[in-house]
Amino acid sequence: MAAWDLVGLILVLHHVLMVAANMEDLGWMLINVMFVA
């Protein structure tokens, strides 16, 4: 089950990054917050 959790996390992160790339300013803010937190 840990493997599925990891796959899910990767998919979520990929989706967030793709959305962030589309919404440049807000996206970069979200990415920065995610890396800092």
PyMOL commands that set and color helices and strands:
alter all, ss='L'
color gray80, all
select helices_A, chain A and resi 2-22+24-36
alter helices_A, ss='H'
color red, helices_A
deselect
rebuild
show_as cartoon
